[in-house]
Amino acid sequence: MSNPIQDDAAGGKWELVVEHAAFSPRDCGTPLVHGGKMWLSNGYYHGGILTRDLWSSTDGAAWIRVHADTPYDGYSPLVSYDGKMWAVSRTIWTSSDGVEWTQVQEADPEARQVGVPVVYRGEIWTFGSQVWKTTDGARWSCVNPETPWHGRGNFGYAAHDGKLWITAGAVSAQNDPPEKGYPHLTTKNDVWRSTDGVTWEQTVEAAPWDPRMWSPAVSYAGRLWVVGGYDNVNARNLGDVWHTRDGRTWRPFVSEPTFKGRHASSLYVYEGSLWMAAGNTWPVVNEVWRLTIPWEPGR
């Protein structure tokens, strides 16, 4: 790999907001910013236990449980669209307050919602092996029946700079030599983007960060960020943070203090800051961290 270009901004650092939040320790919790609040939905606990609940916060420190037994699919991603919260997975649900949920669509026989959802160009888009979009959650149109990175899972994804992005992830194929963590998987450190969901460009085949999965991506301060994740090659958690403006040139963000390496954390962009909640450090945790940087989005 090439040597990483050092960070060109100073002044920002990670801050531990709360070490033990009111929600239980977890990873794979679904983050959402909606209605002037941060929301955290469901999640994984050791031994394969699925936690079903929904929490909200206005400051990252105090969390209120809004729902004790969520009705939508266990690991369903959430998006904010048309003034409502949407749970988009094999089934589609919507809510205006997080308390009362209405099922919009039953289990999809074409499994299009297996793709992850983002709000893009005034519609809900899902992208995975295929790309679909909708304006009402019930009627879907296929944008792309097969993406060039189809078959990949556990990748980072975001809408950023007027484009759809995916980062890293894993495919079900054994590497040579086999990776130590899950030997039936091969992890990636490439980056793809698209303006229309049809044509995808691989901006970099091998980014300067290690191959990884369960590494969330987010658009913040005019840059695309990759935060932590799981290094399957060496069976370890990662605590590094990287950002880019164009998907090609990546810079590490180094901060003291910083969080312990983890995978499957929940990221938010809220009130001018980047927030990280929970995640799996072995064990899973219920911390909340915040990063506020002085960059202007155009810098």
Residue pairs with C-beta under 8 A, 6 or more apart in sequence:
1 206
1 208
2 208
3 208
4 208
4 209
4 242
4 250
4 251
4 252
5 249
5 250
5 251
6 251
6 252
7 251
7 252
7 253
7 254
8 251
9 293
9 294
9 295
9 299
11 293
11 294
12 253
12 255
12 291
12 292
12 293
12 294
12 295
13 255
13 256
13 257
13 258
13 291
14 255
14 257
14 258
14 259
14 289
14 290
14 291
15 257
15 289
15 290
15 291
15 292
16 257
16 259
16 287
16 288
16 289
17 59
17 60
17 61
17 275
17 288
17 289
17 290
18 60
18 61
18 287
18 288
19 287
20 286
20 287
21 61
21 63
21 277
21 278
21 286
21 287
21 288
22 55
22 62
22 63
22 64
22 65
23 29
23 40
23 53
23 55
23 63
23 65
23 278
23 286
24 43
24 45
24 51
24 53
24 286
25 45
25 278
25 283
25 284
25 285
25 286
26 42
26 43
26 44
26 45
26 51
26 278
26 284
26 286
27 43
27 44
27 214
27 262
27 263
27 264
27 265
27 278
27 279
27 280
27 284
28 42
28 43
28 44
28 75
28 214
28 264
29 40
29 41
29 42
29 43
29 51
29 266
29 277
29 278
30 40
30 41
30 42
30 43
30 75
30 76
30 77
30 78
30 266
31 38
31 39
31 40
31 78
31 266
31 267
31 268
31 277
32 38
32 39
32 40
32 41
32 78
32 79
32 80
32 85
32 268
33 39
33 80
33 268
33 269
33 270
34 78
34 80
34 85
35 80
36 58
37 56
37 57
37 58
38 56
38 57
38 58
38 60
38 268
38 270
38 275
38 277
39 54
39 55
39 56
39 66
39 78
39 85
39 98
40 54
40 55
40 56
40 57
40 63
40 266
40 277
40 278
41 53
41 54
41 55
41 70
41 76
41 78
41 87
42 50
42 51
42 52
42 53
42 54
42 70
42 74
42 75
42 76
43 50
43 51
43 278
43 284
44 50
44 51
44 75
44 264
44 280
44 284
45 51
45 284
46 283
46 284
50 74
50 75
52 68
52 69
52 70
52 74
53 65
53 67
53 68
53 69
53 70
54 65
54 66
54 67
54 70
54 98
55 63
55 64
55 65
55 66
56 63
56 64
56 66
56 98
57 63
57 64
60 270
60 275
60 277
60 288
60 290
61 288
66 97
66 98
66 99
67 98
67 99
67 101
70 87
70 101
71 93
71 101
71 103
72 87
72 89
72 91
72 93
72 101
73 87
73 89
73 90
73 91
75 89
76 87
76 88
76 89
76 91
76 93
77 87
77 88
77 89
77 116
77 117
78 85
78 86
78 87
78 88
79 85
79 86
79 88
79 117
79 118
79 119
79 124
80 86
80 119
81 119
81 124
83 96
84 94
84 95
84 96
85 94
85 95
85 96
85 98
86 92
86 93
86 94
86 117
86 124
86 137
87 93
87 94
87 95
87 101
88 113
88 117
88 124
88 126
88 137
89 113
89 114
90 107
90 108
90 111
90 113
90 114
91 103
91 105
91 106
91 107
91 108
91 113
92 103
92 104
92 105
92 113
92 137
92 138
93 101
93 102
93 103
93 104
94 101
94 102
94 104
94 137
95 101
95 102
104 136
104 137
104 138
105 137
105 138
112 126
112 130
112 132
112 140
112 142
113 126
113 132
114 126
114 128
114 129
115 126
115 127
115 128
115 129
115 130
115 131
115 132
116 126
116 127
116 128
116 157
117 124
117 125
117 126
118 124
118 125
118 127
118 157
118 158
118 159
118 164
119 125
119 159
120 133
120 159
120 164
122 135
123 133
123 134
123 135
124 133
124 134
124 135
124 137
125 131
125 132
125 133
125 143
125 164
125 197
126 132
126 133
127 144
127 147
127 157
127 164
127 166
127 197
128 147
128 150
128 152
128 153
129 146
129 147
129 150
129 151
129 152
130 142
130 143
130 144
130 145
130 146
130 147
130 150
131 142
131 143
131 144
131 147
131 197
131 198
132 140
132 141
132 142
132 143
133 140
133 141
133 143
133 197
134 140
134 141
143 196
143 197
143 198
144 197
144 198
147 200
148 192
148 200
148 202
149 166
149 169
149 190
149 192
149 200
151 171
151 172
152 166
152 169
152 170
152 171
152 188
153 169
153 170
153 171
153 172
153 213
154 169
154 170
154 213
154 214
155 166
155 167
155 168
155 169
155 170
155 188
155 213
155 215
156 165
156 166
156 167
156 168
156 169
156 215
156 216
156 217
156 226
156 229
157 164
157 165
157 166
157 167
157 217
158 164
158 165
158 217
158 218
158 219
158 224
159 165
159 219
160 219
160 224
161 219
161 222
161 224
161 245
162 195
163 193
163 194
163 195
164 193
164 194
164 195
164 197
165 191
165 192
165 193
165 217
165 224
165 247
166 191
166 192
166 193
166 217
167 190
167 191
167 207
167 215
167 217
167 224
167 226
168 187
168 188
168 189
168 190
168 191
168 211
168 212
168 213
168 215
168 226
168 229
169 187
169 188
169 213
170 182
170 185
170 186
170 187
170 188
170 213
170 232
171 185
171 186
171 188
172 184
172 185
173 184
173 185
173 186
174 183
174 184
174 185
174 186
175 185
175 186
175 187
175 233
179 185
179 186
179 187
179 232
179 233
179 235
180 232
180 233
180 234
180 235
181 230
181 231
181 232
181 233
181 234
181 235
182 232
185 213
185 232
187 211
187 212
187 213
187 231
187 232
187 233
188 211
189 206
189 207
189 209
189 210
189 211
189 212
190 202
190 204
190 205
190 206
190 207
191 202
191 203
191 204
191 207
191 244
191 247
192 200
192 201
192 202
192 203
193 200
193 201
193 203
193 247
194 200
194 201
203 246
203 247
203 248
204 247
204 248
204 250
207 242
207 250
208 242
208 250
208 252
209 226
209 240
209 242
209 250
209 252
210 231
210 233
210 238
210 240
211 231
211 232
211 233
212 229
212 230
212 231
212 232
212 238
212 263
213 229
213 230
213 232
213 263
214 229
214 230
214 263
214 264
214 280
215 226
215 227
215 228
215 229
215 230
215 238
215 263
216 226
216 227
216 228
216 229
216 264
216 265
216 266
216 267
217 224
217 225
217 226
217 227
217 267
218 224
218 225
218 227
218 267
218 268
218 269
218 274
219 225
219 269
220 243
220 269
220 274
221 274
221 293
221 295
221 296
221 297
222 245
222 295
222 296
222 297
222 298
222 299
223 243
223 244
223 245
223 295
224 243
224 244
224 245
224 247
225 241
225 242
225 243
225 253
225 267
225 274
226 241
226 242
226 243
226 250
227 241
227 265
227 267
227 276
228 237
228 238
228 239
228 240
228 241
228 259
228 261
228 262
228 263
228 265
228 279
229 237
229 238
229 263
230 236
230 237
230 238
230 263
230 264
230 280
231 237
231 238
236 261
237 260
237 261
237 262
237 263
237 280
237 281
237 282
238 261
238 262
238 263
239 258
239 259
239 260
239 261
239 262
240 252
241 252
241 253
241 254
241 255
241 258
242 250
242 251
242 252
242 253
243 250
243 251
243 253
244 250
244 251
255 291
259 276
259 287
259 289
260 281
260 285
261 281
262 279
262 280
262 281
262 285
263 279
263 280
264 279
264 280
265 276
265 277
265 278
265 279
265 280
266 276
266 277
266 278
266 279
267 274
267 275
267 276
268 274
268 275
268 276
268 277
269 275
272 292
273 290
273 291
273 292
274 290
274 291
274 292
274 293
275 288
275 289
275 290
275 291
276 288
276 289
276 290
276 291
277 286
277 287
277 288
277 289
278 284
278 285
278 286
278 287
278 288
279 285
279 287
